Amino acid sequence: MTGRERITSILNKQPADKLSWTTIVDGHTLNNLPEDLRGMSVVDFFRYIGSDIFLLNCWGMNIGFSSPQLVLPEEVKVSYRQEDGRSIQETQTPEGTLTRIHRNGHPIKYPVTSLSEANIYRRMWESAKFIAHDDSQTYATANEVVGDDGIITRFWGPSTIPKLLEEDMGVENFYYLLNDHPQEMERLINTIHEKELKAFQFLAESPCEVIVLCENTSTFYISPEVYRKYNCPHVSDFVDIVHLAGKKALIHMCGHVKYILNQIKSTGLDGIHALTPPPTGDTPWELALDVIGEDLIIIGVLDPTIFILEKIENISSALDALYTPRLRRSNFILCPASDGISVPLERFQAVARWMENNSSLR
């Protein structure tokens, strides 16, 4: 099988010829490769290490998907500036200004920190809309680059609750406001989600056959109760819309999800992207199969304590232990990820050697 055929078979819950593995890599690793390889493209790196390509959007390419696009009301003006090492975004509305500040890519001030700002933000969303663009040429260009070595997926998100928690309010502000002003917060949540339903529709119309909703789900910042009440129905809506288009719906959940697996199951999703076992995550891959079912598609992150911190010579024995007969029979793709961090080439090659010698499904 080619990489495309192998991944497609796994995503369709059909037998593959051997185990599949992929990775996530960026400039942190590519720019620190040995000198003769330094700066190679993401796709070339996949081919160099011999993995299948499970590409998120046009990752590492100089092109990108543009649909869905959020269009704010005409009277809302967004400006950006750099100041003392900080990135400052100001969203000016007729009722007030919302200010977002980042330093080194991390938020140090969220735009919504009070009830009055939450109401300004809601009214902005009430007049906002998502619009579609034709991404077929972008997909065709990227697909030609990837060729038979893998597939391109549409990677988008997050949905309303993780968006508020991660980008717009932060955990502390979100939970204080939800506790003190539940009606106003639910009004905001419902407003954003109603708009995102249209975004989900445009995603389902994407030329990609696999749509991955990037949630970063974790009970470190989303309680089981909040997930049951809000995230679960939102994700279910996403899954239903994608399924109606005849496509696969995966959710990116790279955190602690052990205690919400039953709720995740109820969404009807096809699979989990970046499911991470202990100690970095808290969910062994086979536990997810126990709860959600044997048909679950898992793109499983090789835990960083193994891939990044363990002695290179011990990666092989760790994979021996992880790849049980049951996991070999499942719809599983291994993903030693290195986005945001520089990982030596030798570690990828250690995984590649193990795969070459142990890729039989039995």
NORRACOR-V783878 format. One record per pair of residues at least 24 apart in sequence whose C-alpha atoms are under 6 Angstrom apart, sorted by the first residue. I is the first residue (numbers start at 1). J is the second residue. D is the distance in whole Angstrom. If there is no record, write none. Layout:
{{I,J,D} {I,J,D}}
This chain:
{{2,148,6} {3,52,5} {3,149,4} {3,150,5} {4,148,5} {4,149,5} {4,150,4} {4,151,6} {10,331,5} {13,331,6} {18,359,5} {18,360,5} {18,361,6} {19,359,5} {20,333,5} {21,51,6} {21,52,6} {21,333,5} {21,334,4} {21,335,6} {22,51,5} {22,52,5} {22,53,6} {22,335,5} {23,335,5} {23,336,5} {23,337,5} {24,337,5} {24,338,6} {24,339,6} {25,338,5} {25,339,5} {26,339,5} {28,341,5} {28,342,5} {29,342,4} {29,343,6} {52,149,6} {52,150,6} {53,149,6} {53,150,4} {54,150,6} {54,151,5} {55,152,5} {55,153,6} {56,153,5} {56,155,5} {57,153,6} {57,154,5} {57,155,6} {65,135,6} {67,132,5} {67,133,5} {68,130,6} {68,131,6} {68,132,5} {68,199,6} {68,202,6} {69,130,5} {69,131,5} {70,129,6} {70,130,4} {71,128,6} {71,129,5} {71,130,6} {72,128,5} {73,127,6} {73,128,5} {110,168,6} {110,169,5} {111,168,6} {112,168,6} {112,169,5} {113,173,6} {122,188,5} {130,199,6} {153,208,6} {153,210,5} {153,211,6} {154,208,6} {154,211,5} {154,212,6} {155,212,5} {156,213,5} {156,214,6} {157,213,5} {157,214,5} {158,214,5} {158,215,5} {160,193,6} {200,238,6} {204,242,5} {204,245,6} {209,247,5} {210,247,6} {210,248,5} {211,249,5} {212,250,5} {212,251,5} {213,251,5} {213,252,6} {214,252,5} {215,252,5} {215,253,6} {216,252,6} {216,253,5} {216,254,5} {217,253,5} {217,255,6} {218,255,4} {218,256,4} {218,257,6} {219,256,5} {224,260,6} {236,267,4} {239,269,6} {255,281,5} {256,281,5} {256,282,5} {258,282,6} {258,283,5} {265,292,5} {271,296,5} {271,297,4} {271,298,6} {272,298,5} {273,299,5} {274,299,5} {274,300,5} {274,301,5} {275,300,5} {275,301,6} {276,301,5} {297,331,5} {297,332,6} {298,332,5} {299,332,6} {299,333,5} {299,334,6} {300,334,5} {300,335,6} {301,335,5} {301,336,5} {302,335,6} {302,336,5} {316,354,6} {328,361,5}}
